């Protein structure tokens, strides 16, 4: 049974927990809801797409399905990777289409208590705040919960591929 709690800020939360696949991007720990993740991939061979936005790295073939690869560093205005390690990818779905989100590193799966979830603090960097549903304060780290819908809501009707 799930209980409801009304916080001082009048937000309502349920007691329970959420599971997240953790990823690292430019030193920031991010969480993607487990149910939104279809696959986790090592570096893949990408086919470039002419005239695609700069944050579209290309497309890849995943078990016969064409998947658009999004360079999250570029998409969020972060500097390119400085090392020569290949990026990893987390495959998610948006509007019925699969997207491969290129990240620096995949971490572990965490089950976090709903009561520890907080809204984005005003001090959170704007690039994270714009694509985050909220945060969890972990031991010495801040985990921003990635909002895949916001992240992949392409501006000005700009198509990814």
Secondary structure, 3 states (H helix, E strand, C coil): CCCEEECCCCCEEECCEEEEEEEEECCEEEEEEHHHEEEEECCCCCECCCCCCCCEEEEEEECCEEEEEEEHHHHCCCCCCCCCCCCEEEEEEECCEEEEEEECEEEEEEEEEHHHEECCCCCCCHHHHCCEEEEEEECCEEEEEECHHHHCCCHHHCCCC
